[in-house]
Amino acid sequence: MKAKPWFLYLIECRGGSVYTGITVDIVARYAAHASGKGARYTRSHPPARLLAVVEYPDRSRAAQAEHDVKTLSAAEKRAYALTVTLAAA
């Protein structure tokens, strides 16, 4: 049985910050953030839009990517989101 892919996602929050997370279900996870039932951070910084989604073959690789992206500034995260979005186009 093939494992489900994991996804790294970036959300631009109202106020300009960028939240980074991982999940196996982007639609459900974004809905949770938008409804105030996601992460504590997005409860106080509601999502404005989904910036980027990057697929990984397993949780381990997605978690490593999340760790790496979380070290970036909000501006660097936006630039990263632009590059992965363009690469996927």
C-alpha positions in Angstrom: 0.0 0.0 0.0 1.4 3.4 -1.0 1.7 5.9 1.8 -0.3 9.2 1.6 1.8 12.2 0.6 2.3 15.0 3.2 2.1 18.6 2.3 4.0 21.7 3.5 1.7 24.7 3.4 2.1 28.5 3.9 -0.7 30.7 4.9 -0.6 34.5 4.8 -2.4 35.7 7.9 -4.2 39.0 8.4 -1.6 41.4 9.6 1.0 40.1 7.2 2.6 37.2 9.1 3.1 33.9 7.4 2.1 30.6 9.1 3.8 27.4 8.1 2.6 23.9 8.7 2.3 20.3 7.4 -0.7 18.0 6.9 -2.0 15.1 4.8 -5.3 17.0 4.0 -4.8 20.6 2.8 -8.5 21.4 2.4 -9.5 20.2 5.8 -6.5 21.8 7.5 -7.1 25.2 5.9 -10.8 25.0 6.8 -9.8 24.3 10.5 -7.5 27.3 10.5 -10.2 29.5 8.8 -12.8 28.4 11.3 -10.6 29.2 14.3 -10.1 25.5 15.2 -6.6 25.2 13.7 -3.3 26.1 15.4 -3.3 28.5 18.3 -1.3 31.0 16.2 -4.0 31.2 13.5 -6.7 31.6 16.1 -5.2 35.0 17.0 -3.9 35.7 13.4 -6.7 34.6 11.1 -5.8 33.3 7.6 -6.1 35.7 4.7 -5.1 33.2 1.9 -3.1 30.1 1.2 0.3 31.1 -0.3 1.8 27.8 -1.3 1.5 24.0 -1.0 4.4 21.6 -1.6 4.0 17.8 -1.7 6.4 15.5 0.1 6.5 11.6 0.0 6.4 11.2 3.7 6.0 13.0 7.1 9.7 13.0 7.8 10.6 15.0 4.7 7.7 17.3 5.2 8.7 18.0 8.8 12.2 18.7 7.8 11.0 21.2 5.1 8.7 22.8 7.7 11.6 23.2 10.1 13.7 24.8 7.4 11.0 27.2 6.2 10.1 28.2 9.7 13.6 29.7 10.1 12.8 32.2 7.3 11.4 35.7 7.7 7.9 36.5 6.4 9.4 38.2 3.4 11.6 35.1 2.7 8.6 32.8 3.1 6.7 34.9 0.5 9.7 34.6 -1.9 9.9 30.9 -1.3 6.1 30.5 -1.9 6.5 32.4 -5.2 9.3 30.1 -6.4 7.5 26.9 -5.6 4.3 28.2 -7.1 6.2 29.1 -10.3 8.0 25.8 -10.4 4.7 23.9 -10.2 3.2 26.0 -13.1 
